[in-house]
Amino acid sequence: MSAWAFLDLDGTLTDAAPGITRSIDEALRTLGLPSPGEHALRGMVGPPLQGIFPELGVPDGQVDEAIALYRARYTTVGLLENGVYEGVPEMMQALRDQGWRLALAPSKPIAYATKLTAHYALDVWLDDQFGSELDGTRTDKPSLLAYAVSRTGADAGRSFMLGDRRHDAAGAVANGMRALGALWGYGSREELAAAGATPLPAPASVPGEAGEAR
């Protein structure tokens, strides 16, 4: 079994906030519900939509409709209202040079995630890619990482998860791997530390904290 680096996408490899927050905002307004606005919605980027919309006041019976409205905008416009964080390609190359195998592991549906990694040419560093399904399967990080570990044959004790929210850290802890926190994303130092992650200030700090794959 080998050492793997499992990487979140939104808030870790790319700044996806513009497309996500605008799509949430439009979904809420279309349903006739108040929106806190794009700036306030940045704090909602990362967790699965199934949990975000109820927190924003969407009744249980309208959550599926809200997700459909979100996806109608996100898949046509919002997906590419995005950009790779400075230093991320160099980070990924450095991890590969240290012997890590790299896998994408966001809560985002894999159908969208792979479009983004291909568009921004991040897939050249990835050995495998995982994500949730459009029906909600594997949106929680513990289940997603358990699936990824089983598919890759990764040695969880020698692997780590890098992400910017507590959900990423929770998934790592549940699967017996290290949790590294991306402070350049949308979660705070306090959130990440409380969830068991080691907060890191910039992509350049990740290879140093990760060390050589052994």
C-alpha positions in Angstrom: 0.0 0.0 0.0 1.3 3.5 -0.8 1.1 7.0 0.6 -1.6 9.2 -1.0 -2.4 12.9 -0.8 -6.2 13.4 -1.0 -7.0 17.0 -2.2 -10.2 19.0 -1.8 -11.0 21.2 -4.8 -13.1 24.3 -4.0 -11.1 26.5 -1.5 -8.1 24.3 -1.8 -7.0 24.0 -5.4 -9.3 26.7 -6.9 -11.2 29.8 -5.7 -14.7 28.7 -6.7 -16.6 31.2 -4.5 -17.8 33.5 -7.3 -19.6 30.8 -9.2 -20.9 29.0 -6.2 -22.2 32.1 -4.3 -23.9 33.6 -7.3 -25.6 30.3 -8.1 -26.8 29.9 -4.5 -28.0 33.6 -4.5 -30.0 33.1 -7.7 -31.6 29.9 -6.4 -32.8 31.6 -3.2 -34.1 34.6 -5.1 -35.9 32.4 -7.6 -37.7 30.6 -4.8 -38.7 34.0 -3.3 -36.5 33.6 -0.3 -34.1 36.2 1.1 -30.4 35.9 0.3 -27.6 37.1 2.6 -25.7 38.2 -0.5 -22.6 36.9 -2.2 -20.1 38.1 0.4 -21.9 36.4 3.3 -22.4 33.3 1.3 -18.6 32.8 1.0 -18.8 31.1 4.4 -21.1 28.5 3.0 -18.7 27.3 0.2 -17.4 23.8 0.8 -20.1 21.8 2.5 -22.7 19.8 0.5 -25.7 21.7 -0.9 -28.0 19.3 0.9 -26.9 20.9 4.1 -26.4 24.5 2.9 -29.9 25.3 1.7 -31.7 24.3 4.9 -29.3 26.5 6.9 -30.3 29.4 4.5 -34.0 28.9 5.3 -35.1 26.6 2.4 -37.9 24.4 3.7 -37.2 20.7 3.5 -39.8 20.2 0.8 -38.0 22.7 -1.5 -34.3 21.6 -1.0 -34.3 19.5 -4.1 -35.8 22.4 -6.1 -33.2 24.7 -4.7 -30.4 22.3 -5.8 -31.9 22.0 -9.3 -32.0 25.8 -9.6 -28.4 26.1 -8.3 -27.2 23.5 -10.8 -29.1 25.2 -13.7 -26.9 28.3 -13.3 -23.7 26.6 -12.0 -23.4 24.1 -14.8 -23.8 26.7 -17.5 -22.1 29.7 -16.0 -20.8 29.3 -12.5 -18.5 26.3 -13.0 -15.9 28.4 -14.7 -16.3 31.5 -12.6 -13.3 30.1 -10.9 -9.5 30.2 -10.8 -6.5 28.2 -9.6 -4.9 29.6 -6.4 -1.4 30.9 -6.8 1.2 28.3 -5.9 -1.1 25.3 -6.3 0.5 23.8 -9.5 3.9 24.1 -7.8 2.6 22.4 -4.6 1.2 19.5 -6.6 4.5 19.1 -8.5 6.5 19.2 -5.3 4.3 16.5 -3.7 4.8 14.3 -6.8 8.5 14.9 -6.6 8.4 13.7 -2.9 6.8 10.5 -4.0 3.2 11.2 -3.1 0.4 9.8 -5.3 -2.3 12.5 -5.7 -6.1 12.1 -5.7 -8.9 14.6 -6.0 -11.4 14.2 -3.2 -14.1 16.9 -3.0 -17.7 16.7 -2.0 -18.5 18.3 -5.4 -20.1 15.9 -7.9 -17.4 14.1 -9.8 -19.1 15.1 -13.1 -18.3 18.7 -12.3 -15.0 18.2 -10.6 -13.3 16.4 -13.5 -14.4 19.2 -15.9 -12.6 21.7 -13.7 -9.4 19.7 -13.3 -9.3 19.2 -17.0 -10.1 22.9 -17.8 -7.3 24.1 -15.5 -4.9 21.3 -16.5 -4.7 20.1 -12.8 -5.4 16.6 -13.9 -1.9 16.1 -15.2 -0.7 15.7 -11.5 -3.6 13.5 -10.4 -3.4 9.7 -10.2 -7.1 9.4 -9.5 -10.2 11.5 -9.0 -13.2 11.0 -6.7 -16.3 13.0 -5.8 -20.0 12.7 -4.9 -22.7 11.6 -7.3 -25.5 13.8 -8.5 -28.0 11.8 -6.4 -26.2 12.8 -3.2 -24.2 9.6 -2.8 -20.9 10.2 -1.0 -21.4 13.9 -0.3 -20.1 13.4 3.3 -16.3 13.3 3.5 -16.0 10.2 5.8 -17.8 8.1 3.2 -16.1 9.7 0.2 -12.6 9.1 1.7 -13.5 5.6 2.8 -14.5 4.9 -0.8 -11.3 6.6 -2.2 -9.1 4.6 0.2 -10.7 1.3 -0.8 -10.4 2.1 -4.5 -6.7 3.3 -4.4 -5.5 0.8 -1.8 -3.9 3.7 0.1 -2.3 3.2 3.4 -4.4 5.6 5.4 -1.8 5.9 8.2 0.7 7.2 5.7 -1.7 9.4 3.8 -3.3 12.8 4.4 -6.3 14.9 3.4 -5.8 18.6 2.5 -8.9 20.8 2.6 -10.2 24.1 3.8 -13.2 23.2 5.9 -14.0 21.1 9.0 -15.7 18.5 6.8 -12.4 17.7 5.2 -10.7 17.2 8.5 -13.6 15.1 9.8 -13.3 12.8 6.8 -9.5 12.4 7.4 -9.9 11.7 11.1 -12.7 9.1 10.5 -10.4 7.3 8.1 -7.3 7.3 10.2 -5.3 9.8 8.1 -3.7 13.2 8.8 -5.7 16.3 8.2 -4.0 19.4 6.8 -6.0 22.7 6.6 -5.8 25.1 3.7 -6.0 28.5 5.3 -6.1 30.2 1.9 -9.6 28.8 1.4 -12.9 29.5 3.1 -12.5 28.0 6.6 -10.9 29.8 9.6 -7.9 28.7 11.6 -10.2 28.0 14.5 -12.6 25.9 12.5 -9.8 23.8 11.1 -7.9 23.3 14.3 -11.0 22.4 16.2 -11.7 19.7 13.7 -8.3 18.2 14.1 -6.5 19.7 11.1 -3.0 21.3 11.1 -3.7 24.7 9.6 -1.2 25.7 6.9 -0.8 29.3 5.6 -0.1 28.8 1.9 0.2 26.1 -0.8 4.0 26.4 -0.5 3.9 25.1 3.1 2.1 21.8 2.3 5.0 19.8 0.9 7.1 20.7 3.9 4.4 19.7 6.4 3.6 16.6 4.4 7.2 15.4 4.3 8.6 12.7 1.9 6.2 9.9 1.1 7.5 6.7 2.7 
